[in-house]
Amino acid sequence: MLPSQPLLHAAAFALAVLQALASDTFTAAVYEHAVILPDATDEPVSPDDALALMNKNMDVLEGAIKEAAQQGAHIIVTPEDGIYGWRFTRETIYPYLEDIPDPAVNWIPCTDPTRFAPAPVQERLSCMARNNSIYVVANIGDKKPCNSRDAGCPSDGHYQYNTDVVFDPEGKLVARYHKYNLFMSETQFNYPKEPEAVTFETPFGKFGIFTCFDILFREPAVVLVSELQVDTVLFPTAWMNVLPFLTAVEFHSAWAMGMGVNFLAANTHYTSMSMTGSGIYAPDGARTYYYNMKTEDGRLLIAELDSHPRLSPASPPAVNWSLYASSVERFSPNDHDFRGRIFYDWFTFTEVTKPEWNLTVCQKDLCCHLSYKVAGKREDEVYVLGAFDGLHVVEGQYYLQICTLLKCKTTDLNTCGQPVETAQTKFETFSLSGTFGTNYVFPEVLYSGVQLAPGEFEVLNDGRLISKTRPTKPVITVTLFGRWYEKD
């Protein structure tokens, strides 16, 4: 007699668990999705039309999930807005929302779809996870009714949340996270009353989850890593690249290094809004990543990671970010220092003029030190050393301390800080450090063509970011990006 399908599924799941338990590594996948967008409209569409659009996107995601599972992935992360896109008002997004219960209810939508209110999206995601024996991470919208006794209840009688969900290989809902730090254009959603620190255990480590703009703030991002000690962070995002520091692949890779965790970042792909850049990052650098502003292709990325990166021999040592720089004599202001703006922030710059030198530039309490040797100085390319110590106040308010060596857009110093994607100048060596007042500093090295430099630089425990290859590839920027959360 042949075994039944439920028994086969249970056996396959048990085998997958045993395999994961027997290994100190796991296989992760992220999918960068070219989202099929709804038509722009001022009127809500019918629930059937909303589901039809979402099913088109889920058809694509299901193909990626199947492929990832066939290649041995234990978990896959899909992007923020990956199921219904954007272009919504509060009213027009409502037909796309479902009531997502607390995972404590122990629910498998795939096998019990009528237990709660109709939830066809959750049912389908649950079945994708169950049918492929893989953890599935997706971003959808949650709606929660409220009434006049709730002082914060919106006039339409319900809350709407930008929400991440996680289904385990049996299809069970194991995590639900409501995005806390909404981007300024997300007026269709409500802020949760309190930040949520969502974690869940797997056979291959402790996982945490947050969404996009959350990464720039202490709650929940730093809380998950520094206080709750997660091993891996899941990160659905719709990230609009901003060179020279906030391009997705460079900042997400730097964040993983600075925080000492695995980081699975799945971005939407929409080049007209500069959305691209996904990756699987470890504390010692990117394992794989994708950045493509030329075509509208999606991309599946798969890589192996340590289940407990803090215990790995490759885990970087603890860093005192100001130790070296504080020992360097603080010079008087340079006569040729000048101001330049990067993403609305006024930096203090000094030009890199000699083929080999030691430079210092200061702003407020931050002094940035650079030792370098250029491998053949190009006369048609200009580099500067810059410092910024202050509150960034454009799309949110957060305090930054930044030291950066960067290429100017042209030889005109007024263009220093403007976006640049290509360079030809290589460095024989560089060493960058700063007198940071925060322990949260994220190291970035970005090469020409928006390429990362995994394994080609390191951070010493005295806070110096130094090159390892000689010469380097052509450099766009070398940056220490500091976040001083207490001064927000």
CORKALIN-V800895 format. One record per residue. RES is the residue in one letter. PSI is psi in degrees with one decimal (none if undefined). BURIAL is 1 if it has 9 or more other C-alpha atoms within 8 Angstrom, else 0. Layout:
RES,PSI,BURIAL / RES,PSI,BURIAL
This chain:
M,132.6,0 / L,143.0,0 / P,151.7,0 / S,162.7,0 / Q,-45.0,0 / P,-39.3,0 / L,-40.1,0 / L,-43.7,1 / H,-42.6,0 / A,-40.2,0 / A,-41.4,0 / A,-41.6,1 / F,-42.8,1 / A,-39.8,0 / L,-42.0,0 / A,-40.1,1 / V,-45.2,1 / L,-39.3,0 / Q,-41.5,0 / A,-39.7,1 / L,-29.3,1 / A,-3.8,0 / S,149.0,0 / D,5.3,1 / T,165.8,1 / F,164.6,1 / T,124.5,1 / A,152.4,1 / A,145.6,1 / V,150.8,1 / Y,120.4,1 / E,119.2,1 / H,125.7,1 / A,93.6,1 / V,136.6,1 / I,116.1,1 / L,151.6,0 / P,159.9,1 / D,140.8,0 / A,128.9,0 / T,149.2,0 / D,-7.6,0 / E,140.4,0 / P,140.9,1 / V,171.1,0 / S,156.3,0 / P,-35.6,0 / D,-42.0,0 / D,-37.7,0 / A,-44.3,1 / L,-36.0,1 / A,-43.2,0 / L,-43.7,1 / M,-35.4,1 / N,-32.5,1 / K,-44.3,1 / N,-39.2,1 / M,-27.0,1 / D,-44.1,0 / V,-45.3,0 / L,-38.1,1 / E,-39.0,1 / G,-41.8,0 / A,-39.6,1 / I,-43.1,1 / K,-44.6,1 / E,-42.0,0 / A,-44.6,1 / A,-40.1,1 / Q,-27.5,0 / Q,8.9,0 / G,10.9,0 / A,139.4,1 / H,-23.5,1 / I,146.0,1 / I,136.3,1 / V,131.7,1 / T,164.2,1 / P,163.1,1 / E,140.7,1 / D,14.7,1 / G,-13.0,1 / I,-29.2,1 / Y,-2.6,1 / G,-145.8,1 / W,-140.1,0 / R,41.2,0 / F,150.9,1 / T,176.4,1 / R,-37.6,1 / E,-41.8,1 / T,-17.7,1 / I,-15.9,1 / Y,-42.7,0 / P,-14.3,1 / Y,-6.3,1 / L,151.9,1 / E,157.6,1 / D,113.3,1 / I,115.9,0 / P,166.3,0 / D,133.8,0 / P,-16.3,1 / A,-15.9,0 / V,-9.8,0 / N,66.3,0 / W,134.3,0 / I,96.4,1 / P,-30.2,1 / C,-36.7,1 / T,-12.7,0 / D,61.8,0 / P,-17.9,1 / T,7.5,0 / R,-35.5,0 / F,-163.5,0 / A,158.7,0 / P,131.0,0 / A,65.5,1 / P,-31.0,0 / V,-46.6,1 / Q,-38.1,0 / E,-45.9,1 / R,-42.2,1 / L,-41.8,1 / S,-42.6,1 / C,-35.0,1 / M,-44.6,1 / A,-46.8,1 / R,-44.3,1 / N,-21.0,0 / N,3.0,1 / S,54.8,1 / I,146.2,1 / Y,131.6,1 / V,126.5,1 / V,125.9,1 / A,160.9,1 / N,121.7,1 / I,-175.2,1 / G,136.5,1 / D,140.7,1 / K,138.6,1 / K,122.2,0 / P,151.6,0 / C,173.0,1 / N,179.4,0 / S,-18.5,0 / R,-17.4,0 / D,111.7,0 / A,-25.0,0 / G,1.5,0 / C,125.2,1 / P,160.9,0 / S,-22.9,0 / D,0.2,0 / G,15.8,1 / H,153.7,1 / Y,150.5,1 / Q,128.3,1 / Y,138.8,1 / N,119.1,1 / T,136.0,1 / D,141.5,1 / V,150.3,1 / V,128.7,1 / F,135.7,1 / D,178.0,1 / P,-11.5,1 / E,-6.2,1 / G,6.7,1 / K,138.2,1 / L,115.0,1 / V,-10.4,1 / A,143.6,1 / R,125.5,1 / Y,127.6,1 / H,119.9,1 / K,129.6,1 / Y,-38.7,1 / N,89.6,0 / L,140.3,1 / F,157.1,0 / M,-23.2,0 / S,-0.8,0 / E,54.8,0 / T,-9.5,0 / Q,-11.1,1 / F,159.0,1 / N,153.0,1 / Y,135.2,1 / P,152.5,1 / K,-31.5,0 / E,149.8,0 / P,142.1,0 / E,132.4,0 / A,94.9,1 / V,123.2,1 / T,160.3,1 / F,151.3,1 / E,143.5,0 / T,169.6,0 / P,-9.7,0 / F,44.1,1 / G,175.2,1 / K,129.2,1 / F,146.8,1 / G,164.4,1 / I,138.8,1 / F,-179.5,1 / T,125.6,1 / C,-107.8,1 / F,-20.2,1 / D,-28.9,1 / I,-21.7,1 / L,1.9,0 / F,161.4,1 / R,-44.0,1 / E,126.6,1 / P,-2.5,1 / A,-54.9,1 / V,-35.0,1 / V,-44.2,1 / L,-41.3,1 / V,-51.5,1 / S,-34.1,0 / E,-42.4,0 / L,-6.4,0 / Q,45.5,0 / V,154.5,1 / D,-34.9,1 / T,136.9,1 / V,133.4,1 / L,134.4,1 / F,81.5,1 / P,135.2,1 / T,155.8,1 / A,77.7,1 / W,122.7,1 / M,114.3,1 / N,136.9,1 / V,98.1,1 / L,148.7,1 / P,-3.4,1 / F,-28.4,1 / L,37.7,1 / T,138.3,1 / A,-54.2,1 / V,-36.4,1 / E,-42.3,1 / F,-39.7,1 / H,-39.1,1 / S,-42.3,1 / A,-38.2,1 / W,-42.5,1 / A,-41.1,1 / M,-45.7,1 / G,-32.4,1 / M,-14.4,1 / G,36.0,1 / V,164.5,1 / N,147.4,1 / F,116.7,1 / L,103.3,1 / A,118.3,1 / A,116.4,1 / N,153.7,1 / T,160.2,1 / H,108.9,1 / Y,90.8,1 / T,-26.7,1 / S,-15.9,0 / M,19.0,0 / S,35.6,1 / M,108.4,1 / T,161.6,1 / G,93.6,1 / S,159.9,1 / G,165.1,1 / I,113.0,1 / Y,142.2,1 / A,168.5,1 / P,-24.0,1 / D,10.4,1 / G,177.8,1 / A,132.3,1 / R,-35.6,1 / T,149.9,1 / Y,166.9,1 / Y,127.3,1 / Y,120.2,1 / N,105.3,0 / M,8.9,0 / K,-33.0,0 / T,170.5,0 / E,42.0,1 / D,142.7,0 / G,172.2,1 / R,131.4,0 / L,129.3,1 / L,138.4,1 / I,136.5,1 / A,159.1,1 / E,141.4,1 / L,155.8,1 / D,135.2,1 / S,-34.6,1 / H,81.1,1 / P,-28.4,1 / R,-23.6,0 / L,-4.8,0 / S,141.4,0 / P,-24.0,0 / A,-4.1,0 / S,128.0,1 / P,150.0,0 / P,163.8,0 / A,144.5,0 / V,132.4,1 / N,100.9,1 / W,-17.3,1 / S,2.2,1 / L,-53.9,1 / Y,-48.5,1 / A,-32.5,1 / S,-18.9,1 / S,-8.7,0 / V,136.2,0 / E,133.7,0 / R,117.2,0 / F,159.0,0 / S,156.6,0 / P,138.8,0 / N,142.0,0 / D,-26.4,0 / H,17.3,0 / D,147.6,1 / F,164.8,0 / R,144.4,0 / G,155.2,1 / R,134.1,1 / I,118.0,1 / F,47.5,0 / Y,-0.3,0 / D,134.3,0 / W,110.0,1 / F,156.4,1 / T,123.1,1 / F,153.7,1 / T,139.8,1 / E,140.9,1 / V,102.6,1 / T,-27.0,0 / K,155.0,0 / P,-20.1,1 / E,128.0,0 / W,173.2,0 / N,126.9,0 / L,150.2,1 / T,138.1,1 / V,140.3,1 / C,149.0,1 / Q,124.6,1 / K,-123.4,0 / D,-2.4,0 / L,120.0,1 / C,130.1,1 / C,132.0,1 / H,134.2,1 / L,125.5,1 / S,134.4,1 / Y,162.0,1 / K,122.5,1 / V,137.9,1 / A,70.5,1 / G,93.0,0 / K,127.0,0 / R,129.6,0 / E,-21.0,0 / D,9.3,0 / E,135.7,1 / V,135.7,1 / Y,151.5,1 / V,155.8,1 / L,129.3,1 / G,154.4,1 / A,138.1,1 / F,130.9,1 / D,94.7,1 / G,-178.7,0 / L,121.3,1 / H,131.3,1 / V,26.5,0 / V,-78.3,0 / E,5.7,0 / G,170.4,0 / Q,112.3,1 / Y,142.5,1 / Y,129.7,1 / L,145.7,1 / Q,117.1,1 / I,129.5,1 / C,133.0,1 / T,138.1,1 / L,120.9,1 / L,153.6,1 / K,134.2,1 / C,157.3,1 / K,-39.1,1 / T,-175.2,1 / T,-8.8,1 / D,118.4,0 / L,-20.0,0 / N,-15.1,0 / T,-1.8,1 / C,126.1,1 / G,-13.9,1 / Q,154.3,1 / P,134.9,0 / V,135.9,1 / E,-16.3,1 / T,153.5,1 / A,164.2,1 / Q,-14.1,1 / T,131.0,1 / K,154.8,1 / F,135.4,1 / E,-42.6,1 / T,155.8,1 / F,151.3,1 / S,120.3,1 / L,134.9,1 / S,167.7,1 / G,158.9,1 / T,67.8,1 / F,144.0,1 / G,2.2,0 / T,153.0,1 / N,-4.6,0 / Y,91.7,1 / V,135.3,1 / F,117.5,1 / P,129.7,1 / E,135.7,1 / V,121.9,1 / L,123.7,1 / Y,169.2,1 / S,140.8,1 / G,15.2,0 / V,56.3,1 / Q,137.9,0 / L,173.2,1 / A,55.0,1 / P,129.8,1 / G,-1.4,0 / E,1.4,1 / F,165.6,1 / E,160.8,1 / V,121.2,1 / L,159.0,1 / N,-6.6,1 / D,9.0,1 / G,7.8,1 / R,129.8,1 / L,115.3,1 / I,150.8,1 / S,150.1,1 / K,-27.4,1 / T,149.4,1 / R,117.1,0 / P,173.3,1 / T,171.3,1 / K,167.9,1 / P,131.1,1 / V,132.1,1 / I,-51.1,1 / T,147.0,1 / V,122.0,1 / T,141.6,1 / L,108.9,1 / F,105.1,1 / G,139.6,1 / R,119.4,1 / W,87.5,1 / Y,-34.5,1 / E,-16.5,0 / K,10.4,0 / D,none,0
